[in-house]
């Protein structure tokens, strides 16, 4: 069965976005997913930041996700 998941975690800086993203990535990896995470943070104090996570069950999905994240 093909499984491909996308997850976005967002909120004000300093509210635990990095921690939540790392926990989600670790949990997906422990369940056997190929995982790619990308954190978008802004230089403005108090601005919102986002953690984008893609997870898939097959290795080729991971390579496709990497290509999308790198915009190649």
C-alpha positions as a printed Julia matrix, in Angstrom:
72×3 Matrix{Float64}:
  0.0    0.0    0.0
  1.39   3.39  -1.01
  1.49   5.92   1.8
  2.54   9.54   1.25
  1.92  12.08   4.01
  2.4   15.84   4.23
  2.36  17.73   7.51
  2.82  21.43   8.3
  3.35  22.7   11.84
  3.23  26.46  12.35
  3.1   29.09  15.05
  4.89  32.05  16.57
  8.6   31.69  17.1
  9.45  30.33  20.51
  6.27  28.26  20.78
  7.89  24.84  20.25
  7.69  24.46  16.47
 11.2   22.97  16.26
 10.48  20.48  19.06
  7.14  19.41  17.61
  8.72  18.96  14.17
 11.58  16.85  15.48
  9.21  14.66  17.5
  7.0   14.09  14.45
 10.01  13.26  12.24
 11.39  10.83  14.82
  8.02   9.11  15.24
  7.52   8.74  11.47
 11.04   7.31  11.11
 10.47   4.84  13.96
  7.31   3.64  12.16
  9.39   2.87   9.04
  8.68   5.96   6.92
 11.24   7.74   4.78
 11.04  11.28   6.19
 12.12  14.74   5.05
 11.66  17.87   7.16
 12.21  21.51   6.29
 11.96  24.39   8.75
 11.08  27.83   7.49
 11.97  30.55   9.96
 11.9   34.31   9.63
 14.38  36.84  10.96
 11.63  39.04  12.4
 11.1   38.73  16.14
  7.61  37.48  16.85
  7.03  36.3   13.29
  5.51  32.91  12.52
  7.66  29.97  11.5
  6.69  26.67   9.9
  8.0   23.11   9.84
  7.07  21.13   6.72
  7.31  17.34   6.88
  6.88  14.77   4.09
  6.83  11.05   4.8
  6.48   8.03   2.52
  6.77   4.25   2.77
  8.87   3.64  -0.35
 12.41   4.98  -0.89
 11.63   6.39  -4.34
  8.96   8.6   -2.76
 11.67  10.05  -0.53
 13.82  10.88  -3.56
 10.87  12.58  -5.24
 10.17  14.56  -2.07
 13.81  15.63  -1.89
 13.62  16.82  -5.47
 10.51  18.87  -4.66
 12.11  20.44  -1.57
 15.29  21.34  -3.47
 13.28  22.64  -6.47
 15.46  20.79  -9.0
